[in-house]
Each structure stands twice: as structure tokens, then as C-alpha cells.
Amino acid sequence: MDNIDNIPLWKQAIYLFRYCDIVAFFEGFFDESGTHSGSPTIAVAGAIAKQSDWSLILDSWIDVLSKPKFNVSHFHASELAHFRGPYKGWDKQKQIDLSRELLDVINGYDIVFITVAVPRLLYEKVLADFPSVKLNPYGFCCMCAVDEVIRYIRETNKGTVSLVFGKGQDFESQPSTIGLRDELLFPRVKDYYQFDGLRQGSREEFRQLEVADLIAYESYKHWTNRIQRTGRPPRKSLVRLVNGNRNVGGLMNEEGVRQYLSTFDVLWNRESE
């Protein structure tokens, strides 16, 4: 038997999900600076797969990264997009090749995508009508992503699910992430909707977040092009991604943002009583 010190942290973390049927991993993407303050779009995206499939997915994922022509230990979408970090000195074709092979890994498994994107200026405009809701765009997208998972579970009856969010910008400082706090909303829904748990973690703990990172980046680029009306056709990489998998969610319009914020406003006021 291997000494636990010799087992990668992400493999040890898989033990956390032994009692659930499916696991969803979520990452956010704002802009190249990693913040949402000046970004036209905020996107949170996740990948849902069977608990038993995630080890296979990661084995294939790591095999691609480890190929001599790539030879990188981890994946980070923003660094790859701008040839930073381990991708410094790469050419465009090498960048495309890595993205294509990682997308092929994703398309080789039964993975469902959850995507929530919101235009920043639209969100700030509607939020002004709900002064009691202290929620930045990223926290809002996280809350909506949880709701999309609830809808998916309800529609498909897939069994017990565990959720993991990457440690994103301002996540911990959000006092209003009710749906992501065990002491507030979570106890009311976790039994009914068969939640096993909700966690935050780093990519060292949960390498599955690298998969979510690629999905979040592609979603961010696609919806930003739509919002800015660039007239560009859909990104080939996004088409490749969506064609092979089921996609849930999308870009929030004003009506959707207002509906969610109205619900959150009721919950906030209830918790403060």
C-alpha cells in the first residue's frame, strides 16, 4: 500500500466523495486581470460527472499535459491564453493543440456543463434596486450556478451530488452567499435535493477545477463577444466543446437577474430577522 504522503493531494481528495453519485466542480472567469471590477462579463462554469468517472477523466487530462510536446504539470486557461507561466515562449499552434486535446478529453466522457454568465453593467444596474443584497457579480453567478444544479438534479434524478467551488475572487468576503453557507440556506435544501456537501478548494486539492477552468474561459470569451456585438462567429473551441456534451444555463438577461435578486432579497431579509 502506498504511503499517503506519496499520494497526490487531489487523489486523496477523491475520498471525500465516496458517498455521492455525481460531483460538480465550478470555476469563475472575469477578465485577464483576474478581477470583475472592469470586466464586461462575469462567467461561472462547472462540469458535472459521475463520481466514479472523475478519476478516469483526470488520468486522461494529466496524460495530455504530460506529453513531451506540452510537458506542463497543470492547466490554467488565462495563462495559456496569454502565453504566461509555463506557456511562455509557446507559439499559437501549440496553444491550439493543447486546447484541442484537452477538449477531446472532456468530450470523451459523459460530462454536463453548467454555465452562468452575466453582463457586469446590467447586473450593477439591476442590483441598485435591491440595496439589502450585498452580492458582487461573481457571488451572484455562484448562487445561480447552485440553482442550475438543483434544477438538473430535479429533472434527471441522478442521485446525490457534491459541489466544489474554486477559491475565486472575493468569494470568502461575500456576506450574502447564502446558498453557499451551511449555516443558512443549505440545510433547508440539501436533504430534499440530495446534496452531499458543498466545499471550496484550490486546484492543488481538486484538479477537476482545471476542467471547469477551461469551460469557464471558453464561456467568458463567447458571451463577451456576444455582449460587445463583435460579429464574430462562435469560437471553434466552444463549438467543439458544446457539440459533444449537454450544456445547461447561459447568459442572464435583465428579467432573469431581477428574478434571482428578488428571491435573494427575500432570503436576506428573512435571515436578518
VMD Tcl script that draws the C-alpha trace (Angstrom):
set ca {
  {0.00 0.00 0.00}
  {1.29 3.47 -0.92}
  {2.30 5.82 1.85}
  {-0.30 8.60 1.93}
  {2.50 11.17 1.72}
  {3.29 9.81 -1.75}
  {-0.29 10.12 -3.00}
  {-1.09 13.43 -4.76}
  {-3.39 15.69 -2.78}
  {-6.06 15.62 -5.48}
  {-6.19 11.82 -5.34}
  {-6.57 11.91 -1.57}
  {-9.43 14.42 -2.02}
  {-11.42 11.95 -4.14}
  {-12.07 10.05 -0.89}
  {-14.33 12.93 0.18}
  {-16.87 11.99 -2.48}
  {-17.14 8.26 -1.85}
  {-20.75 8.51 -0.68}
  {-22.15 10.60 -3.52}
  {-23.19 9.70 -7.05}
  {-22.12 12.76 -9.00}
  {-19.76 15.69 -8.33}
  {-19.85 19.20 -9.82}
  {-16.78 21.44 -9.95}
  {-17.06 25.19 -10.62}
  {-14.63 27.95 -11.56}
  {-15.17 31.60 -12.42}
  {-13.64 33.81 -15.08}
  {-13.76 37.61 -15.15}
  {-11.08 39.21 -17.28}
  {-7.40 38.89 -17.94}
  {-6.56 40.70 -14.68}
  {-8.46 38.10 -12.66}
  {-10.95 40.63 -11.25}
  {-14.54 41.51 -12.05}
  {-14.40 45.28 -11.40}
  {-13.77 46.22 -15.03}
  {-14.79 43.08 -16.84}
  {-17.71 43.27 -19.32}
  {-18.76 39.75 -18.40}
  {-18.53 37.51 -15.37}
  {-18.86 33.78 -16.01}
  {-19.03 30.85 -13.64}
  {-18.97 27.42 -15.22}
  {-18.85 23.90 -13.97}
  {-18.56 20.31 -15.02}
  {-20.81 17.59 -13.63}
  {-19.82 13.93 -13.93}
  {-20.25 10.67 -12.10}
  {-18.07 10.37 -9.05}
  {-16.63 7.15 -10.47}
  {-15.69 8.89 -13.77}
  {-13.65 11.76 -12.34}
  {-10.53 9.65 -11.71}
  {-10.61 8.44 -15.32}
  {-11.15 11.97 -16.63}
  {-8.19 13.29 -14.65}
  {-5.93 10.43 -15.69}
  {-6.62 11.28 -19.35}
  {-6.28 15.01 -18.63}
  {-2.89 14.60 -16.98}
  {-1.72 12.26 -19.77}
  {-2.25 15.12 -22.25}
  {-0.46 17.69 -20.11}
  {2.46 15.29 -19.60}
  {3.09 14.66 -23.29}
  {6.66 15.66 -24.28}
  {5.34 18.26 -26.73}
  {3.50 20.06 -23.89}
  {5.25 18.96 -20.67}
  {3.27 21.08 -18.20}
  {2.18 19.99 -14.75}
  {-1.10 21.89 -14.50}
  {-3.58 23.72 -16.72}
  {-4.54 27.38 -16.30}
  {-6.70 28.88 -19.06}
  {-5.74 32.52 -18.59}
  {-2.02 31.76 -18.57}
  {-2.34 29.66 -21.71}
  {-4.38 32.35 -23.47}
  {-1.68 34.96 -22.85}
  {1.40 32.72 -23.03}
  {2.33 33.29 -19.41}
  {3.80 30.99 -16.78}
  {4.69 27.56 -18.14}
  {3.34 28.56 -21.57}
  {5.77 31.42 -22.06}
  {7.51 31.09 -25.43}
  {4.83 28.85 -26.96}
  {3.51 29.62 -30.43}
  {-0.15 29.86 -31.42}
  {-0.31 26.38 -32.92}
  {0.98 24.75 -29.75}
  {-1.62 26.66 -27.75}
  {-4.38 25.45 -30.10}
  {-3.11 21.87 -29.99}
  {-3.21 21.72 -26.18}
  {-6.70 23.20 -26.01}
  {-7.92 20.81 -28.70}
  {-6.54 17.72 -26.97}
  {-7.98 18.75 -23.59}
  {-11.36 19.35 -25.22}
  {-11.13 15.86 -26.71}
  {-10.63 14.50 -23.19}
  {-13.75 16.30 -21.99}
  {-15.78 15.09 -24.98}
  {-14.69 11.52 -24.32}
  {-16.78 11.33 -21.14}
  {-20.36 11.89 -20.05}
  {-19.96 15.43 -18.70}
  {-22.70 18.04 -18.28}
  {-21.79 21.72 -18.35}
  {-23.37 24.32 -16.09}
  {-22.73 27.88 -17.29}
  {-23.91 31.16 -15.78}
  {-22.76 34.46 -17.29}
  {-23.93 37.98 -16.53}
  {-23.07 41.36 -18.16}
  {-21.45 43.42 -15.40}
  {-23.14 46.74 -16.23}
  {-26.56 45.10 -16.46}
  {-26.04 43.42 -13.10}
  {-24.95 46.65 -11.40}
  {-27.99 48.46 -12.83}
  {-30.49 45.91 -11.51}
  {-28.66 45.44 -8.18}
  {-29.27 49.12 -7.39}
  {-32.96 48.23 -6.91}
  {-32.07 45.74 -4.16}
  {-29.94 47.64 -1.62}
  {-30.17 44.88 1.00}
  {-28.43 42.37 -1.29}
  {-24.68 42.72 -0.79}
  {-23.60 40.43 -3.58}
  {-20.99 41.07 -6.25}
  {-21.41 39.63 -9.78}
  {-19.22 36.62 -9.02}
  {-21.17 35.67 -5.91}
  {-24.38 36.13 -7.89}
  {-23.20 33.75 -10.61}
  {-22.18 31.20 -7.97}
  {-25.64 31.34 -6.43}
  {-27.29 30.92 -9.82}
  {-24.99 28.00 -10.63}
  {-26.16 26.23 -7.47}
  {-29.74 26.77 -8.61}
  {-28.93 25.31 -12.04}
  {-27.53 22.22 -10.32}
  {-30.74 21.94 -8.28}
  {-32.77 22.10 -11.49}
  {-30.58 19.47 -13.12}
  {-30.91 17.09 -10.16}
  {-34.65 17.60 -10.03}
  {-35.07 16.93 -13.76}
  {-32.76 13.93 -14.06}
  {-32.91 12.28 -10.64}
  {-29.21 11.49 -10.91}
  {-28.77 10.83 -7.19}
  {-26.70 12.51 -4.51}
  {-24.42 15.35 -5.63}
  {-21.48 17.15 -4.08}
  {-20.43 20.64 -5.20}
  {-16.94 22.15 -5.19}
  {-16.18 25.80 -5.99}
  {-12.72 27.10 -6.71}
  {-11.39 29.76 -4.37}
  {-12.38 32.71 -6.51}
  {-12.03 36.44 -6.24}
  {-13.91 37.87 -3.22}
  {-15.78 34.62 -2.61}
  {-14.97 34.41 1.09}
  {-15.71 38.10 1.65}
  {-19.25 37.78 0.34}
  {-21.60 38.00 3.33}
  {-24.53 37.25 1.05}
  {-23.57 33.91 -0.44}
  {-26.47 32.35 1.44}
  {-26.80 29.31 -0.78}
  {-23.12 28.51 -0.24}
  {-23.19 28.65 3.57}
  {-24.04 25.52 5.55}
  {-25.49 27.52 8.43}
  {-28.05 29.34 6.29}
  {-29.91 28.09 3.22}
  {-28.04 24.86 2.70}
  {-29.67 22.77 5.48}
  {-33.09 23.57 4.02}
  {-32.32 22.15 0.60}
  {-29.57 19.57 0.93}
  {-31.81 16.69 2.03}
  {-34.62 17.48 -0.38}
  {-32.28 17.90 -3.33}
  {-29.85 15.17 -2.24}
  {-26.79 17.34 -1.63}
  {-23.87 15.51 -0.09}
  {-21.93 18.69 0.61}
  {-20.56 21.94 -0.73}
  {-16.91 22.85 -0.49}
  {-14.36 25.40 -1.59}
  {-10.91 24.30 -2.60}
  {-7.76 25.02 -4.52}
  {-6.61 23.34 -7.72}
  {-3.94 21.54 -5.73}
  {-6.72 19.87 -3.77}
  {-9.15 19.40 -6.66}
  {-7.57 19.15 -10.09}
  {-11.06 18.72 -11.52}
  {-11.23 22.52 -11.22}
  {-8.85 22.69 -14.19}
  {-11.60 21.19 -16.34}
  {-14.07 23.78 -15.03}
  {-11.49 26.50 -15.71}
  {-11.34 25.63 -19.41}
  {-15.14 25.64 -19.65}
  {-15.38 28.97 -17.78}
  {-12.79 30.59 -20.04}
  {-14.49 29.45 -23.24}
  {-17.86 30.63 -21.90}
  {-16.44 34.01 -20.89}
  {-14.92 34.63 -24.32}
  {-18.09 33.56 -26.12}
  {-20.50 35.67 -24.08}
  {-18.20 38.70 -24.06}
  {-18.16 38.61 -27.88}
  {-21.96 38.42 -27.84}
  {-22.36 41.31 -25.39}
  {-19.92 43.51 -27.29}
  {-21.57 42.55 -30.59}
  {-18.29 41.93 -32.32}
  {-19.99 39.98 -35.08}
  {-17.51 37.17 -34.69}
  {-18.76 33.62 -35.27}
  {-18.84 31.27 -32.26}
  {-15.36 30.17 -31.20}
  {-14.41 26.85 -32.80}
  {-13.22 25.59 -29.45}
  {-16.59 26.36 -27.86}
  {-18.46 24.66 -30.69}
  {-16.22 21.64 -30.22}
  {-16.99 21.66 -26.52}
  {-20.76 22.11 -26.71}
  {-21.34 19.69 -29.57}
  {-20.11 16.75 -27.54}
  {-21.85 17.48 -24.24}
  {-25.07 18.68 -22.65}
  {-24.98 22.38 -21.74}
  {-27.20 23.87 -19.01}
  {-27.61 27.58 -18.28}
  {-26.29 30.50 -20.32}
  {-26.26 34.29 -20.40}
  {-28.57 36.04 -17.91}
  {-30.87 38.77 -19.24}
  {-32.36 41.61 -17.18}
  {-35.52 39.70 -16.34}
  {-33.53 36.71 -15.09}
  {-31.18 38.86 -13.00}
  {-34.10 40.71 -11.46}
  {-35.95 37.49 -10.66}
  {-32.95 35.98 -8.88}
  {-32.14 39.17 -6.96}
  {-35.75 39.42 -5.84}
  {-35.53 35.90 -4.43}
  {-32.21 36.61 -2.74}
  {-33.65 39.80 -1.27}
  {-36.42 37.82 0.44}
  {-33.89 35.31 1.81}
  {-31.58 38.05 3.10}
  {-34.37 39.83 4.91}
  {-35.58 36.55 6.39}
  {-32.11 35.72 7.72}
  {-31.70 39.17 9.26}
  {-34.94 38.97 11.24}
}
mol new
graphics top color blue
foreach p $ca { graphics top sphere $p radius 0.5 }
foreach p [lrange $ca 0 end-1] q [lrange $ca 1 end] { graphics top cylinder $p $q radius 0.2 }
display resetview
